[in-house]
Amino acid sequence: MSSPSQPDKPGTRRWSFLKRKRFWLLTGIVIYTLVGFFAVPAVVKTQLVTQTDQQLHRTAQVEAVEFNPYALSLSIQGFDLADTDGVSLIRFEKLAVNFQLSSLFRWAWTFAEIRLESPEIFYERFADGDSRLDRLISELAATEPEPDPDGEEDKGPGGLPRLLIHSLAINQGQAALIDRQPGSPVELALGPIDIAVEQLNTLPDRSGQQRVAIQLPGGGKLSWQGTLDIAPFTSSGELLLHNLQLQALTPYLASQLAIEDFTAAVSSSLTYQIGINPQGRFTAQIEPLNLSIDGITLTGLTPSTELLAIPRVQLEGGSIHFPEQRVAIPVSYTHLTLPTKRIV
C-alpha cells in the first residue's frame, strides 16, 4: 500500500519556482523595464553633460531625458549648449527620436521619426574673421578618433552609412547671426524655420519628399519643395524666394566704397533638376527661371547723394542648362526691363 504524498516544504517550492522559465522571463522583463525607463535616461543625461565638457570644453544643460524601451523612443528636453563665455550657441525645447527594429532586416539604421522642436542657433563672426563655430569645430576635430577601416562595409554608396529616416521635422526654428567683420556689425534674425522631410535615406534608388520654409528679415520668405535622392544624387523641385531685403549688405559695401545706404528687394521662382550622372559629372536644368529686383537705390558720398535708383529689374522665362556634352552655360530670357529712374 503506497504511502500518502508528503506536502512540499516551503523552501522546496521556492527553489522549484526559481528553476521555472517563467520566473526568469518575468525577471528579465522587470530588469529591462527598470533599466529602460530609469537607468538609460540617467546615463544619457549624464553623458551629454560630461562629454560636452570633456570633448568640447563647453557647458551643456539638459532638463529631462525620457526613454521608452518598448517603443524604442528617446526624448531630450530643454537642451542648452553654452560657449566658453556663457553665450548660448544651440538650444532646443525637445528632440524626439523613434528607432525601429526593422534596422536588423534592412541592414540600415532606420528611424520612424526624428523631430526637433523650437531649436535656436546663434552664429557670431568676430572682427578678425574668427567665429564661434570655427572654435567649436576645432575643439571637435581635436578629439575626433581615427576612422575605422573595418566599418566601411556598413556604409552605403559613396561611403555614407546606410540610413533611413521615415519622417524628419524641424519645427519653429530660429537663427540669429552677428557679423562683426564689417565696420558696422551686421545682425540678422531668421525664423520661424520649418523643415519637413519624408523618406530621407542613403539607400540606392529610394526617393524622398522634402519641404523647407524659412521666414527672412523684413517680411521675406524662402520656400522649397521637391525630391532628393542621395544614392545616386539627384534632386528636382521648385524654389520660391519672396521679398528678400538686401539692405543688410550696406556695411559690406561701405567697407569698400563711399556708400551710405543700399536697398533692394529680390524675388525669384524656379523649377530645377540636378544630379550626378554615372560618369560622376554634375548636370543641371533650371527652367523656367523668373527673377525680379525691386526698389534698387544707392546713396553715398558727401553730401549724401542718390547715386542710383531703379524701380525694377526683371527676368522672365529664363533657363540655365549644364549639358553633359558642353562646357558653355546657355542662358536665355524672354523679357528683360531696366526702367532707370536716375543715374548720376
Secondary structure, DSSP 8 states (H G I E B T S, - for coil): ---------HHHHHHHHHTSHHHHHHHHHHHHHHIIIIIHHHHHHHHHHHHIIIIIS-EEEEEEEEEETTTTEEEEEEEEEE-TTS-EEEEEEEEEEEE-TTHHHHTSEEEEEEEEES-EEEEEE-TTS-BHHHHHHHHHHHT-----GGGGGGB-GGG-B-EEEEEEEEEEEEEEEEE-SSSS-EEEEEEEEEEEEEEEE-SBT--EEEEEEEE-GGG-EEEEEEEEETBTTEEEEEEEEEEEE-GGGHHHHHTTSSEEEEEEEEEEEEEEEEEE-TTS-EEEEEEEEEEEEEEEEEEETTTTEEEEEEEEEEEEEEEEEE-SS--S--EE-SEEE---SEE-
